[in-house]
């Protein structure tokens, strides 16, 4: 089973952390996950337009060029089957956008918590 995911965050360390945790999950569950990354709203929207649908996305809500909500809307317009997590320090700030997200992850996040929630996001 191969899954495609998109990680969107403007902080390189956060993307590296997320990729490392996802690769650990891949080894544990013996699944293949193709990971795409984006650092800006513009880059994420481009990846969504250029690629087949993503199985899951983890989106930083506060990007330098816009909101993660815009990325979620574009992803769901392409495929309502994409599962999306919002990654933010302030989850309550985005409660009114809950319709676009399957779950909220609060920063800072521990690797075990991230892995558990990411597995849920992929329905593993």
C-alpha positions as CSV (number, residue, x, y, z in Angstrom):
1,X,0.0,0.0,0.0
2,X,1.5,3.3,-1.1
3,X,0.3,6.6,0.4
4,X,1.1,10.2,-0.8
5,X,1.4,13.0,1.8
6,X,2.2,16.7,1.7
7,X,3.8,18.5,4.6
8,X,3.6,22.2,4.6
9,X,5.6,24.3,7.0
10,X,7.8,27.4,6.6
11,X,10.3,26.2,9.2
12,X,12.8,23.7,7.8
13,X,13.4,22.1,11.2
14,X,9.7,21.3,11.5
15,X,9.6,19.6,8.1
16,X,12.7,17.5,8.9
17,X,11.1,16.5,12.2
18,X,7.9,15.5,10.5
19,X,9.7,13.5,7.8
20,X,11.7,11.7,10.3
21,X,8.6,10.7,12.4
22,X,6.8,9.6,9.2
23,X,9.7,7.5,8.1
24,X,9.8,5.8,11.5
25,X,6.1,5.0,11.1
26,X,6.8,3.6,7.6
27,X,9.3,1.2,9.1
28,X,7.0,0.2,11.9
29,X,3.9,-0.4,9.7
30,X,5.8,-1.6,6.7
31,X,4.1,0.8,4.3
32,X,5.4,3.0,1.6
33,X,4.7,6.7,1.9
34,X,5.8,9.3,-0.7
35,X,6.4,12.6,1.1
36,X,6.2,15.9,-0.7
37,X,7.1,19.1,1.1
38,X,6.3,22.8,0.7
39,X,7.5,25.9,2.6
40,X,4.9,28.4,1.3
41,X,1.2,28.7,0.4
42,X,2.2,29.3,-3.2
43,X,4.4,26.2,-3.3
44,X,1.7,24.0,-1.7
45,X,-0.9,25.2,-4.1
46,X,1.4,24.4,-7.0
47,X,2.1,20.9,-5.7
48,X,-1.7,20.2,-5.3
49,X,-2.3,21.4,-8.9
50,X,0.5,19.4,-10.4
51,X,0.0,16.1,-8.7
52,X,-2.6,13.5,-8.2
53,X,-4.6,13.7,-5.0
54,X,-2.8,13.4,-1.7
55,X,-4.0,10.8,0.9
56,X,-3.0,13.1,3.7
57,X,-1.6,16.6,4.5
58,X,-0.2,18.2,7.6
59,X,-0.4,22.0,7.2
60,X,1.1,24.7,9.3
61,X,-1.7,27.2,9.6
62,X,0.4,30.4,9.7
63,X,2.6,30.7,6.6
64,X,4.4,33.9,5.5
65,X,2.3,34.2,2.4
66,X,-1.1,33.1,3.7
67,X,-3.2,30.7,5.7
68,X,-3.2,26.9,5.8
69,X,-6.9,27.1,5.3
70,X,-6.4,28.1,1.7
71,X,-4.3,25.0,1.1
72,X,-6.9,22.8,2.7
73,X,-9.7,24.3,0.6
74,X,-7.6,23.7,-2.6
75,X,-6.8,20.1,-1.6
76,X,-10.5,19.3,-0.8
77,X,-11.6,20.9,-4.1
78,X,-9.3,18.5,-5.9
79,X,-10.4,15.5,-3.8
80,X,-12.7,15.3,-0.8
81,X,-10.9,12.1,0.2
82,X,-7.7,13.9,1.3
83,X,-7.4,13.8,5.1
84,X,-5.9,17.0,6.5
85,X,-4.4,17.9,9.8
86,X,-3.8,21.5,10.9
87,X,-0.5,22.1,12.8
88,X,-0.7,25.2,15.0
89,X,0.2,26.8,18.3
90,X,-3.3,28.1,18.6
91,X,-5.9,25.5,17.6
92,X,-8.8,27.4,19.1
93,X,-8.1,30.3,16.7
94,X,-9.1,28.0,13.8
95,X,-12.2,26.4,15.3
96,X,-14.4,28.1,12.8
97,X,-12.5,26.4,10.0
98,X,-13.0,22.9,11.4
99,X,-15.0,21.7,8.3
100,X,-11.7,21.7,6.4
101,X,-9.6,19.6,8.8
102,X,-9.8,16.1,10.1
103,X,-7.7,17.0,13.2
104,X,-5.7,19.7,14.9
105,X,-2.2,19.1,16.1
106,X,-0.9,21.6,18.7
107,X,2.7,22.8,18.5
108,X,5.1,21.9,20.1
109,X,4.3,18.3,19.5
110,X,6.1,15.2,20.8
111,X,7.2,12.6,18.2
112,X,5.0,9.9,19.7
113,X,1.9,12.1,19.6
114,X,2.7,13.2,16.1
115,X,3.2,9.5,15.0
116,X,-0.1,8.4,16.7
117,X,-2.1,11.2,15.1
118,X,-0.5,10.8,11.7
119,X,-1.4,7.1,11.7
120,X,-5.0,8.0,12.5
121,X,-4.9,10.6,9.7
122,X,-3.9,7.8,7.3
123,X,-6.4,5.4,8.9
124,X,-3.6,2.8,9.7
